[in-house]
Amino acid sequence: MSITQVESSIMEMAEGHANSSIIDGPVISVSCSPVSGGSVDDLLALTTVLECFAATEVNPNGSRSGYKYHATMNWEEETYTYGFGAP
C-alpha cells in the first residue's frame, strides 16, 4: 500500500465530483502529505492521516488552485479511507 494508491483513488473521486459538478474541473493532479508532522515512515504508527489536494487550475504565477480531500491509512490492516474536504 502506498501514497500513490491513495492519490489514484482520490483522483478518481475528484474526477467523479467534477463530472457531477460538485467541484469545478478538470482535475489536473492530486497530491497527499501527512498531517500535523505525521510520517509515512513511522513504523510504530498504526495510522497516518493525510491531507490531499486536487488541483483544478494553474494560476498565472504557477501556483495551483483546487480542492482539499483527506485520507487515513491503517498500516496494521493495510487499508485506507478517504473523502472530500479537509481532515
C-alpha positions in Angstrom: 0.0 0.0 0.0 1.3 3.4 -0.8 0.5 7.1 -1.1 0.3 6.6 -4.9 -2.7 4.3 -4.4 -4.4 6.8 -2.2 -3.7 9.6 -4.7 -5.1 7.5 -7.5 -8.3 6.8 -5.6 -8.8 10.4 -4.7 -8.1 11.4 -8.4 -10.9 9.0 -9.4 -13.3 10.5 -6.7 -12.4 14.1 -7.7 -13.0 13.4 -11.4 -16.4 12.0 -10.5 -17.1 15.1 -8.4 -16.0 17.3 -11.4 -18.3 15.3 -13.7 -21.2 15.7 -11.3 -20.5 19.5 -10.9 -19.7 19.1 -7.2 -16.3 20.8 -7.9 -15.1 22.7 -10.9 -12.9 20.6 -13.1 -10.9 19.3 -14.8 -8.7 17.7 -12.2 -5.1 18.2 -13.2 -3.3 16.3 -10.3 -3.7 15.0 -6.8 -1.0 15.1 -4.1 -1.2 13.9 -0.5 1.0 14.5 2.5 0.9 13.6 6.2 -0.9 16.0 8.5 0.5 17.6 11.7 4.0 16.4 11.4 2.9 12.8 10.8 5.1 10.5 8.7 4.5 7.5 6.4 7.9 6.2 7.6 7.0 5.9 11.3 7.0 2.1 11.7 5.3 2.4 15.1 2.2 4.4 13.8 -0.9 2.3 13.3 -2.5 5.0 11.2 -1.4 8.1 9.2 -3.8 11.0 8.4 -3.2 12.6 5.0 -4.3 16.0 3.6 -4.7 15.8 -0.1 -5.1 18.5 -2.7 -6.8 18.0 -6.0 -5.6 20.8 -8.4 -8.1 22.0 -10.9 -6.4 25.2 -12.1 -2.9 26.5 -12.8 -2.7 30.2 -11.8 -0.7 32.8 -13.8 2.1 32.7 -11.1 2.5 29.0 -11.4 0.6 28.0 -8.2 -2.4 25.8 -8.4 -6.0 26.2 -7.1 -8.3 23.3 -6.3 -10.0 21.4 -3.5 -9.0 19.6 -0.3 -9.5 15.9 0.2 -8.3 13.7 3.1 -7.3 10.1 3.7 -6.4 7.9 6.7 -4.1 4.9 6.1 -4.3 2.0 8.5 -1.0 0.3 8.3 -2.0 -2.7 10.5 -5.0 -3.6 8.4 -3.4 -2.4 5.1 -6.5 -0.4 4.2 -7.3 3.3 3.7 -10.4 5.5 3.7 -10.7 8.8 2.0 -13.2 11.6 1.4 -13.9 15.2 0.3 -12.8 18.1 2.5 -10.0 18.8 5.0 -9.2 16.1 7.6 
